[in-house]
Amino acid sequence: MLNALVLHQIQRYMHFVCSLMHSLLQVSYTSWFLDAFNYAIATNMDVLNLSIGGPDYLDLPFVEKIWEITANNIIMVSAIGNDGPLYGTLNNPADQSDVIGVGGIDYSDHIASFSSRGMSTWELPHGYGRVKPDIVAYGRDIMGSKISAGCKSLSGTSVASPVVAGVVCLLVSVIPEPDRKNILNPASMKQALVEGAAKLSGPNMYEQGAGRVDLLESYEILKSYKPRASIFPSVLDYTDCPYSWPFCRQPLYAGAMPVIFNATILNGMGVVGYVDSTPTWHPSDEEGNLLNIHFTYSEIIWPWTGYLAIHMQIKEEGAQFSGKIEGNVTLKVSSPPAQGEKGPRISICVLQLKLNVVPTPPRSKRILWDQFHNIKYPPGYIPRDSLDVRNDILDWHGDHLHTNFHIMFNMLRDAGYYVESLGSPLTCFDARLYGTLLLVDLEDEYFAEEIEKLRDDVVNTGLGLAVFSEWYNVDTMVKMRFFDDNTRSWWTPVTGGANVPALNDLLAPFGIAFGDKILNGDFSLLGEQNRYASGTDIVRFPRGGYVHSFPFLDSSESGATQNVLQTSGSTKADSPILGLTVMGEGRIAVYGDSNCLDSSHMVTNCFTLLRKILDFTNEDVRDPELFSDSNKQDSPLYEADNQLPSRRTDVNFSAYSAIVGKELICRTDTRLEIWGTKGYSLQVRGRNRRLPGYPVIDLGRGLNSTSDASNIWRPRLTVRSNKDDSLGNRYLGLFYGDEPDAPMLVGGHWLVPVVVAVTGILLLSFWRIRQKRRRRRKGSSSGRLANI
């Protein structure tokens, strides 16, 4: 009976399209979709289902056409993707705020393993992703028709999405036909779906969105619906676990980076809307005044949706506060009057906050995660970290604590650590507050100020530094180049798994550098079997540090040739992959592979190693196996500068980078007192900087354009004394000639005052000599004048 009713209503009221557009070779083109979307607009279609998607949310012709679709009052439903259970794997267009994104569940109301998870990654690294999917529907073992005859079982979010599209078509019939176009639109339909959805008890918000679609509840909402604006989700409750993960996993505390929650504004009043004034925080009691809250938001809402990002910090006077903070955030939205109306439509949106606050934890338990120096696809072709994975060539999951590193985040929280995210340069945090700065799988460059500050943070402030690198080999990158039929252009990796040349610049003050090998193999450490998956090697490390080496195969271009030439009886060469050392007041640990922390293609995890590293960098607790005498370096590891990995000069890196050609500035994800500045101890000033290995390139030439690299300016961080004065060599006198555990490691403790004093003495001597010569010349000149 219900099926007949659904079919009847679809046939009577709707033009319903479920299109799967691809060729026999499973290749699709953006132009094909644009043609189909133009047809949907031309025929005044009401509901459009799209059981396709892809990771490229910067395919602007496609994205802008989706905006045009919804702006024409077409309700679009789209499958969220089948890349689960990985997080940060939302597909376009289902991850767009004006589209109803649908995930999949089974008949037991469990999230289907294949269903993609949020958060959206458009906003990274400077913001925080939105909640997606919007809702979930049955998508496993659904009976459907075969093309030939009979039925077959179907699974996927591509099946769940048409189920929701059918529900949408049925719900439309609730509204009388004369009022339908005035009331129903993409925003009002999404309001009815998410507000009527049944929240599931197990999954979090980035797995289920608002919950399972509920036809009857949504029907009750639409039956009495009046055009209004709302916020989705309308509640952020730190006590509601696991639904409010990750926010319920880590409480707020004074002195932390802002916690950002990004909500979606749904404007059912019209395709265009306006946020008339700054959102307002209304605490429910006196303790709510301890919350320092800041808003970034869409001043203009189009089409149908906008964003409201809430930046939350606890004030310093709440450093010892423990308890709950509750209240509401209100937002006023207006839209132009509809046909026949005289005044604008106005609506007040409400977001309820219930926050958990604890006293500020000690420095030894606080970890800062560097999100700023992460580049992903899109916009750049960033290759996968594990080259053993052939069916997924892109690193596109966000590389965030709450996407493909969410398992590591949960582990660190279980271990008692508090983990904060930094989406601004390294000058934008106070090193005195953190035990360790955690750098994992980073692809961007570094400002000169960042390099200098980090050196001082480690050596003089006692900041711990933990670095997990990745492979980098130019010959391998060149071989990964391919021609994209859709864009009709060549795509080439802009860097390797990590930007090793940039990391080497950052680590040069400590006498540490990575190489360009691509190592693979199994090894045992800390009583666990580990897999080294396309990691790199350590080629520089100071004397007195502790280095662990294991026999691996090198799968880089040069390494693969050597492996072929090896005889069957030969042994693999040991390669250094883990190093630990003390630098002044701080401690440093470096490891050449991040795959063991990343849930995307993880074979084995290295969480035990990470905990041991943090014990060392945070509190100088040394595991006997990691710090055995047999691993102590009696002499330094050292590779010449011309043997270190070099940057590619044939890629327009500035098109993807937040550093190259950009201004150093602290963004709104940092502490309130330094927003809009260059950071701690730095003054605000303009700059336009070029980095070593990168020519000046016209940004209008395209993402993968090349440039003449014959005239490249290569700046130095300090004054050059000779042509061999590289970053690595400049610090050899400090870190290769002395014991790293010795108290006088750093020039900042004694070298600088001595140099200043000697320079002053020399200048005084030169001045005295010059004065004597002037007096002598003056006397002889007077004599000559007298004779004239």
C-alpha positions in Angstrom: 0.0 0.0 0.0 2.8 2.4 1.0 4.8 1.6 -2.1 1.8 2.2 -4.3 1.2 5.5 -2.6 4.8 6.6 -3.0 4.8 5.6 -6.7 1.4 7.4 -7.2 2.6 10.6 -5.7 5.9 10.5 -7.6 4.1 10.1 -10.9 1.5 12.7 -10.0 3.6 15.6 -8.7 7.2 15.1 -9.5 9.7 14.8 -12.2 12.2 12.4 -10.5 15.6 11.7 -11.9 18.2 9.3 -10.7 21.0 9.5 -13.1 24.2 7.4 -13.3 26.3 9.0 -15.9 29.4 7.2 -17.0 30.9 5.5 -20.1 31.5 1.9 -20.6 35.0 2.5 -19.3 33.6 4.0 -16.1 34.9 7.5 -17.1 32.8 10.6 -16.6 33.3 14.2 -17.5 32.2 17.4 -15.9 30.7 18.6 -19.1 28.3 15.7 -19.2 26.9 16.7 -15.8 26.6 20.3 -16.8 24.5 19.3 -19.8 22.2 17.1 -17.6 21.9 19.9 -15.0 21.0 22.4 -17.7 18.2 20.0 -18.8 16.9 19.8 -15.2 16.7 23.6 -15.0 15.1 24.0 -18.4 12.4 21.4 -17.6 11.7 23.0 -14.2 12.5 19.8 -12.4 11.5 19.6 -8.7 13.8 16.9 -7.2 17.1 15.6 -8.5 19.0 12.6 -7.1 22.7 12.1 -7.9 24.1 8.8 -6.9 27.6 9.8 -7.9 30.4 12.0 -6.4 34.0 12.7 -6.2 36.7 14.2 -3.9 37.2 17.4 -5.9 35.1 20.1 -4.2 37.1 22.7 -6.1 35.7 21.6 -9.5 34.3 25.1 -9.9 32.2 24.6 -13.0 30.5 21.6 -11.3 30.1 23.4 -7.9 28.7 26.6 -9.4 26.2 24.6 -11.5 25.0 22.9 -8.3 24.4 26.3 -6.8 22.5 27.2 -9.9 20.4 24.0 -9.6 19.4 24.8 -6.0 19.0 28.5 -6.6 16.3 27.5 -9.2 14.5 25.8 -6.3 15.4 22.2 -7.3 15.9 20.0 -4.3 19.1 18.0 -4.8 19.7 14.7 -3.0 23.1 13.1 -3.3 25.0 10.1 -2.0 27.7 11.0 0.5 30.2 8.3 -0.8 31.4 4.8 -0.2 34.8 5.5 1.2 34.0 4.5 4.7 34.8 3.7 7.4 37.4 6.5 6.8 36.7 10.0 8.0 37.0 13.1 5.9 35.9 11.2 2.8 32.8 13.1 1.8 32.1 13.3 -1.9 31.1 16.3 -3.9 28.3 17.4 -4.3 26.8 15.7 -1.1 29.3 17.7 1.0 27.8 21.0 -0.1 25.6 22.8 2.4 22.7 23.3 0.0 22.5 19.6 -1.0 20.9 16.9 1.1 23.8 14.5 1.7 22.8 10.9 2.5 24.8 8.2 4.3 23.9 4.5 4.6 22.8 2.2 7.4 21.8 -1.4 7.6 18.6 -2.9 8.9 20.0 -3.0 12.5 20.5 0.8 12.4 24.2 0.5 12.3 26.2 2.8 10.1 27.2 0.8 7.0 31.0 0.2 6.9 31.2 1.6 3.4 29.4 4.9 4.2 31.7 7.9 4.1 32.2 10.0 7.2 32.6 13.7 7.8 33.7 16.3 8.6 33.8 18.4 5.5 37.3 19.5 4.6 36.6 22.6 2.6 37.5 24.8 5.5 40.8 23.3 6.5 43.3 24.3 7.7 42.1 27.7 8.9 38.6 26.7 10.0 36.7 23.6 11.0 34.6 21.3 8.9 30.8 21.1 8.9 28.6 18.2 10.0 27.9 15.8 7.1 26.1 13.6 6.2 22.8 15.4 6.8 20.8 12.2 7.3 21.2 8.4 6.8 18.8 5.9 5.2 18.8 2.1 4.5 21.6 1.3 2.0 22.7 -2.2 2.6 21.1 -5.3 0.9 18.3 -3.3 -0.7 16.3 -5.2 -3.3 16.2 -3.6 -6.7 15.6 -4.4 -10.3 18.1 -5.9 -12.6 18.6 -4.3 -16.0 17.6 -7.6 -17.7 14.9 -9.1 -15.5 14.2 -10.0 -11.9 15.7 -8.5 -8.8 19.1 -8.2 -7.1 20.5 -7.0 -3.8 22.1 -3.6 -3.9 24.3 -1.9 -1.3 25.9 1.6 -1.1 25.0 5.2 -0.4 24.0 5.3 -4.1 21.1 3.1 -3.0 20.3 5.1 0.2 20.2 8.4 -1.7 17.3 7.4 -4.0 15.4 6.2 -0.9 15.6 9.7 0.6 14.8 11.2 -2.8 11.6 9.1 -2.8 10.8 10.3 0.7 11.3 13.9 -0.4 9.0 13.4 -3.4 6.3 12.0 -1.1 6.7 14.9 1.4 6.2 17.5 -1.3 2.7 16.2 -1.7 1.9 17.4 1.8 2.0 21.1 0.6 -1.0 22.2 -1.5 0.1 22.7 -5.1 -0.7 26.5 -5.2 1.6 27.1 -2.1 4.3 24.5 -3.1 6.8 26.8 -4.8 6.4 29.5 -2.1 7.1 27.1 0.8 9.1 24.2 -0.4 12.8 24.8 -1.3 16.1 23.0 -0.6 16.4 24.7 2.8 12.9 24.0 4.1 13.0 20.4 2.9 16.4 19.9 4.7 14.9 21.5 7.8 12.0 19.0 7.8 14.4 16.0 7.2 17.0 16.8 9.9 14.5 18.0 12.5 12.4 15.0 12.0 15.2 12.5 11.8 15.6 9.8 14.5 19.0 10.1 16.2 20.8 6.7 16.5 22.3 5.8 19.8 25.8 4.7 18.7 27.2 6.8 15.9 28.6 10.3 16.2 27.4 13.4 14.3 30.0 12.9 11.5 28.7 9.4 10.9 24.9 9.8 11.0 24.3 13.6 10.7 20.9 14.2 12.2 20.1 10.5 12.2 17.8 8.1 10.3 15.3 9.7 8.0 11.8 9.5 9.5 9.0 10.1 7.0 6.2 10.6 9.5 8.0 13.1 11.7 9.1 15.1 8.8 5.5 15.0 7.5 4.3 16.5 10.8 6.9 19.3 10.5 6.0 20.2 6.9 2.2 20.0 7.6 2.4 23.2 9.7 5.6 24.7 8.3 6.0 28.4 8.1 9.1 29.9 6.3 11.9 30.4 8.8 15.7 30.1 9.3 17.4 27.6 11.6 20.8 26.3 12.5 22.0 22.7 11.9 22.9 21.2 14.2 20.9 23.2 16.7 22.6 21.7 19.8 26.3 21.3 20.8 26.4 19.3 24.0 29.8 18.3 25.4 28.0 15.8 27.7 26.4 13.9 24.8 28.9 11.2 24.0 29.4 9.6 21.6 27.1 11.7 19.4 29.0 15.0 20.0 32.4 13.4 19.3 35.0 14.9 19.1 33.8 17.8 21.2 32.7 15.5 24.0 36.1 13.8 24.1 38.0 16.9 25.2 36.7 19.6 27.6 37.5 23.3 27.3 40.1 24.9 29.5 41.8 28.3 29.9 44.8 29.0 27.7 43.9 26.7 24.9 43.5 27.3 21.2 39.9 28.2 20.3 37.6 25.2 19.9 35.7 25.8 16.6 32.3 24.5 15.9 31.0 25.1 12.4 27.2 25.0 12.0 25.1 25.5 8.9 22.5 28.2 8.5 19.4 26.9 6.7 17.3 29.8 5.3 13.8 28.5 4.4 12.6 32.1 3.9 14.3 32.6 0.5 17.2 31.9 -1.7 18.9 35.0 -0.5 19.3 36.0 3.1 21.3 38.3 5.4 22.7 38.0 8.9 21.6 41.4 10.1 23.8 41.7 13.2 26.6 39.9 15.0 25.4 36.7 16.7 24.9 37.0 20.5 25.9 34.7 23.4 23.4 34.4 26.2 24.8 32.5 29.2 22.3 30.8 31.4 24.2 31.7 34.6 27.2 33.6 35.9 29.7 30.9 35.0 28.9 31.5 31.4 30.8 34.8 31.5 34.0 32.7 31.7 33.4 31.8 28.0 35.2 34.1 25.5 33.3 33.6 22.3 33.8 34.9 18.8 31.9 34.4 15.6 32.7 34.2 11.9 29.7 33.8 9.7 28.1 34.4 6.3 26.9 37.9 6.1 25.1 37.0 2.9 23.3 33.6 2.7 23.1 32.2 -0.8 21.8 29.9 -2.1 19.6 29.0 0.8 22.5 28.2 3.2 25.4 29.9 5.0 27.7 29.1 7.9 28.1 30.1 11.5 31.5 29.3 13.0 31.8 29.6 16.8 35.3 30.1 18.3 35.3 29.3 22.0 37.9 30.0 24.6 37.8 30.0 28.4 39.1 33.3 29.9 42.2 33.3 32.1 40.2 33.8 35.2 38.6 30.4 34.6 41.9 28.6 34.8 40.8 26.7 37.9 37.1 26.4 37.0 35.6 22.9 36.8 32.0 22.5 35.7 29.4 23.2 33.0 28.8 26.3 31.0 25.4 26.5 29.3 23.6 29.1 27.2 22.3 30.0 23.8 23.7 31.7 20.7 21.1 33.7 18.7 21.3 34.9 15.2 18.9 37.2 13.3 18.4 36.3 9.6 16.3 38.3 7.1 15.2 37.7 3.6 13.5 39.9 1.0 9.7 39.8 1.0 8.1 37.1 -1.1 5.7 38.0 -3.9 2.7 39.8 -2.4 4.4 40.6 0.9 5.3 44.1 1.9 8.0 43.6 4.6 11.1 41.4 4.8 10.9 38.0 6.3 12.8 37.8 9.7 13.7 34.8 11.8 15.7 34.3 15.0 17.9 31.2 15.0 19.0 29.6 18.2 22.0 27.3 18.9 22.1 25.7 22.3 25.6 25.2 23.9 26.4 23.0 26.8 30.2 22.9 27.5 32.3 20.9 29.8 35.2 22.9 31.4 38.2 21.6 33.5 41.1 23.4 35.1 44.0 24.1 32.7 46.1 20.9 32.5 49.9 20.9 33.1 52.2 21.7 30.2 53.5 18.1 30.2 50.0 16.8 29.2 49.4 19.3 26.4 50.2 18.6 22.7 49.9 21.0 19.8 49.1 19.5 16.4 50.3 21.5 13.4 47.4 21.7 10.9 48.7 24.8 9.1 51.4 23.2 7.0 49.2 20.5 5.6 48.3 20.6 1.9 45.9 18.1 0.4 44.0 17.4 -2.7 42.4 19.6 -3.8 43.9 22.0 -4.8 47.2 20.3 -5.3 48.0 16.8 -6.6 49.3 15.5 -3.3 50.2 11.8 -3.7 49.3 9.1 -1.3 51.6 8.4 1.6 51.8 4.6 1.1 53.0 3.8 -2.4 51.8 0.2 -1.9 48.2 1.4 -2.3 47.6 1.5 -6.0 43.9 2.2 -6.1 43.9 5.5 -4.3 46.5 7.9 -5.7 45.5 11.1 -3.8 46.0 12.2 -0.2 42.6 13.9 0.2 41.2 12.9 3.6 42.2 16.2 5.4 45.1 15.0 7.6 43.3 16.3 10.6 42.9 15.1 14.2 39.3 14.4 13.5 39.5 12.9 10.0 42.1 10.3 9.1 44.0 10.7 12.4 40.9 10.3 14.6 42.0 7.0 16.0 45.3 8.5 17.1 43.3 11.4 18.7 41.2 9.0 20.7 44.3 7.1 21.8 46.0 10.3 23.0 42.9 11.3 24.9 42.7 7.8 26.5 46.3 8.3 27.5 45.5 11.5 29.4 46.9 14.0 26.8 45.1 17.1 25.7 45.5 17.8 22.0 45.0 21.1 20.3 45.1 22.1 16.7 47.0 25.0 15.2 45.8 26.3 11.8 48.2 29.3 11.7 52.0 29.7 11.5 54.3 28.4 14.2 54.8 32.0 15.4 51.2 32.0 16.6 51.5 29.8 19.7 53.1 30.3 23.1 55.6 27.4 23.5 55.6 27.8 27.3 52.1 26.2 27.4 52.9 23.0 25.5 54.9 19.9 26.2 55.3 18.9 22.5 54.7 20.2 19.1 53.5 17.3 16.9 54.4 17.6 13.1 52.9 14.7 11.1 53.0 14.3 7.3 53.3 18.0 6.4 53.6 19.3 2.8 53.9 23.1 3.0 56.9 25.4 3.4 57.9 27.5 6.4 58.4 31.2 7.0 61.9 32.2 8.1 60.3 33.5 11.3 58.9 30.1 12.0 62.2 28.4 11.7 63.9 30.9 14.0 61.1 30.8 16.6 61.0 27.0 16.7 64.7 26.8 17.3 64.3 29.2 20.2 61.2 27.4 21.5 63.0 24.1 21.7 66.4 25.2 22.9 65.5 28.0 25.3 61.9 27.4 26.2 62.0 23.6 26.5 59.4 22.7 23.9 59.4 19.1 22.8 59.3 18.4 19.1 58.0 15.2 17.5 58.3 14.8 13.7 56.7 12.0 11.6 57.9 12.5 8.0 57.1 10.7 4.8 58.7 9.7 1.5 60.1 12.3 -0.9 61.8 11.4 -4.2 61.8 13.6 -7.3 62.3 10.7 -9.7 59.3 8.8 -8.3 57.2 12.0 -8.4 58.0 12.5 -12.0 56.9 8.9 -12.8 53.5 9.5 -11.0 52.6 12.2 -13.6 49.5 11.5 -15.5 47.2 13.1 -18.1 43.7 13.9 -16.9 41.1 13.5 -19.6 38.5 15.7 -17.8 40.7 18.8 -17.5 42.7 18.0 -20.6 46.0 18.7 -18.7 49.0 16.9 -17.2 48.9 16.4 -13.4 52.1 16.1 -11.5 52.7 15.8 -7.8 53.6 19.1 -6.2 55.6 17.3 -3.5 56.1 13.8 -2.1 54.2 12.2 0.8 55.8 15.0 2.8 57.8 18.1 1.9 61.1 16.8 3.1 63.2 19.8 1.8 61.0 22.1 3.8 61.3 19.9 6.9 65.0 19.8 6.5 65.1 23.6 6.5 63.0 23.5 9.7 65.3 20.9 11.4 68.6 22.3 10.1 69.3 24.4 13.3 69.3 21.0 15.2 71.6 19.2 12.7 68.8 16.9 11.6 67.8 16.0 8.0 65.8 13.3 6.1 66.9 11.7 2.9 65.1 10.7 -0.4 64.9 6.9 0.0 61.5 5.2 -0.1 61.9 2.4 2.4 59.6 -0.6 2.9 59.8 -3.6 5.3 58.8 -5.1 8.6 60.7 -4.6 11.9 60.3 -5.2 15.6 60.5 -2.4 18.2 59.2 -2.1 21.7 57.9 -5.7 21.6 55.7 -5.1 18.6 55.9 -5.9 14.9 55.8 -2.8 12.8 55.4 -2.1 9.1 57.5 0.7 7.5 55.4 1.7 4.5 57.1 4.1 2.0 58.9 6.0 4.7 62.1 7.9 4.4 65.5 7.7 6.1 67.5 10.0 8.4 70.7 11.3 6.9 71.7 13.9 9.4 71.7 13.5 13.2 73.9 15.0 15.9 76.5 13.1 17.9 75.3 11.9 21.3 71.7 11.2 20.0 70.1 7.8 19.8 69.4 6.4 16.4 67.6 3.2 15.5 68.3 1.5 12.1 66.7 -1.5 10.5 67.2 -3.4 7.2 64.8 -2.3 4.5 64.4 -2.4 0.8 64.6 1.0 -1.0 61.9 1.3 -3.6 62.9 4.7 -5.0 64.2 4.8 -8.5 67.9 4.5 -7.6 67.2 2.2 -4.7 65.1 -0.2 -6.8 68.0 -0.5 -9.3 70.4 -1.4 -6.5 68.0 -4.0 -5.1 67.8 -5.7 -8.5 71.6 -5.8 -8.6 71.8 -7.5 -5.2 72.7 -11.1 -5.2 70.3 -13.5 -3.4 72.8 -14.0 -0.6 73.3 -10.4 0.2 71.6 -8.6 3.1 69.5 -5.5 3.1 71.4 -2.4 4.2 70.4 -0.8 7.6 68.7 2.5 7.3 68.3 5.0 10.2 64.5 5.7 10.7 64.2 6.9 14.3 66.2 9.5 16.2 66.0 11.0 19.6 68.1 13.7 21.1 68.3 16.6 23.6 68.7 20.1 22.4 69.3 22.7 25.1 66.2 22.7 27.3 64.0 20.7 24.8 63.9 17.2 23.4 63.4 16.1 19.8 62.3 12.8 18.2 62.1 12.2 14.5 60.6 9.2 12.6 60.5 8.7 8.9 57.0 7.3 8.3 53.5 8.6 9.3 51.5 5.8 7.8 51.4 4.0 11.2 49.4 7.0 12.6 47.1 7.5 9.6 44.0 5.3 9.5 43.7 5.7 5.7 46.0 2.9 4.6 47.4 1.8 8.0 48.9 -1.7 8.1 50.1 -1.6 11.7 49.9 1.2 14.1 52.8 2.7 16.1 50.8 4.2 18.9 53.1 2.6 21.5 56.0 4.3 19.9 54.2 7.6 19.8 53.4 7.3 23.5 57.1 6.6 24.3 58.2 9.5 22.2 55.8 11.8 24.0 57.0 10.5 27.3 60.4 11.6 26.3 59.6 15.0 24.6 57.1 16.0 27.3 58.8 14.8 30.5 62.2 13.3 29.6 61.0 9.8 30.5 63.3 7.5 28.6 62.4 4.0 27.6 65.4 1.6 28.1 65.0 0.1 24.7 64.8 3.4 22.8 67.8 4.8 24.8 70.1 1.8 25.0 73.8 2.5 24.8 74.1 0.4 21.6 72.0 3.1 19.8 73.9 6.1 21.0 75.7 8.0 18.2 79.5 8.3 18.9 79.8 10.3 15.7 77.2 12.4 13.9 75.3 11.2 10.9 76.1 13.7 8.1 75.1 14.0 4.5 76.6 16.8 2.3 74.2 19.6 1.3 74.3 18.6 -2.4 73.1 15.1 -1.4 70.0 16.3 0.5 66.6 16.1 -1.3 66.0 19.1 -3.5 62.9 21.0 -4.3 61.2 20.7 -7.7 61.5 23.8 -9.7 59.0 22.9 -12.4 55.8 23.2 -10.3 53.9 26.3 -9.4 53.9 25.6 -5.7 52.7 29.0 -4.7 49.2 28.1 -6.1 48.7 25.6 -3.3 50.9 27.0 -0.5 49.8 29.1 2.4 53.4 30.3 2.8 55.0 30.9 -0.6 54.2 34.4 -1.7 51.8 34.9 1.2 51.9 37.1 4.3 52.7 35.8 7.7 49.6 36.4 9.9 47.9 34.7 12.8 44.4 33.7 11.9 41.1 33.3 13.8 41.9 29.9 15.0 44.6 31.3 17.4 44.4 33.1 20.7 42.4 36.2 20.8 45.2 38.5 21.8 47.3 37.7 18.8 44.7 37.5 16.0 45.7 39.6 13.0 49.4 39.9 14.1 52.5 37.9 13.1 52.5 36.1 16.4 54.5 36.2 19.6 57.3 38.7 19.7 56.8 39.7 16.1 55.5 43.0 14.7 52.8 43.3 12.1 54.3 44.2 8.7 53.8 43.4 5.1 56.0 40.9 3.3 56.2 39.1 0.0 58.6 36.3 0.3 60.1 33.8 -2.1 61.5 30.5 -1.0 64.6 28.6 -2.1 63.9 26.6 -5.3 60.8 28.5 -6.3 60.8 31.0 -9.2 58.5 33.9 -9.4 55.4 32.6 -11.3 52.4 34.3 -12.7 49.5 32.9 -10.7 47.2 33.2 -13.7 49.0 30.4 -15.5 47.1 27.6 -13.9 47.6 25.1 -11.1 50.1 22.8 -12.8 51.9 25.3 -15.0 55.7 25.3 -15.2 58.2 28.1 -15.3 61.7 28.9 -16.2 63.8 28.0 -13.2 67.1 29.4 -14.6 66.8 32.6 -12.6 65.9 31.6 -9.0 66.5 33.8 -6.0 67.8 31.8 -3.1 67.6 33.8 0.2 69.5 32.9 3.4 68.2 33.3 6.9 71.4 34.9 8.0 74.4 36.7 6.4 76.4 34.3 4.3 80.1 33.9 5.0 80.8 31.8 2.0 79.1 29.7 -0.7 79.1 26.6 1.6 77.3 28.4 4.4 74.0 26.4 4.2 71.5 25.9 6.9 73.0 22.6 7.9 76.6 23.8 8.0 75.9 26.9 9.9 75.0 24.9 13.0 77.6 22.2 12.7 79.9 24.0 15.2 77.1 23.9 17.7 75.6 20.5 17.3 78.2 18.2 15.7 81.2 19.2 17.7 79.6 19.0 21.2 77.6 16.5 23.2 73.9 17.1 22.7 73.3 16.5 26.4 75.8 19.1 27.4 74.4 22.2 29.0 76.0 24.7 26.6 74.6 23.6 23.3 73.1 26.8 22.0 74.7 30.0 20.8 71.9 31.8 22.5 73.4 31.0 26.0 77.0 32.2 25.5 77.9 32.6 21.9 75.9 35.7 21.1 77.2 37.8 24.1 80.7 36.8 23.3 80.4 37.7 19.6 78.8 41.0 20.5 81.6 41.8 23.0 84.4 40.8 20.5 82.7 42.8 17.8 82.4 45.9 20.1 86.1 45.7 21.0 87.2 45.4 17.3 84.9 48.3 16.3 86.4 50.4 19.2 89.9 49.6 18.1 89.2 50.5 14.5 87.6 53.8 15.6 90.7 54.7 17.7 93.1 53.9 14.8 90.9 56.0 12.5 90.9 58.9 14.9 94.7 58.9 15.1 95.0 58.9 11.3 92.6 61.8 11.0 94.7 63.8 13.6 97.8 63.1 11.6 96.2 64.1 8.3 94.8 67.2 9.9 98.2 68.3 11.2 99.9 67.8 7.8 97.1 69.6 6.0 97.5 72.7 8.3 101.2 72.8 7.5 100.6 72.8 3.7 98.1 75.6 4.0 100.6 77.7 6.0 103.2 77.3 3.3 100.7 78.5 0.6 
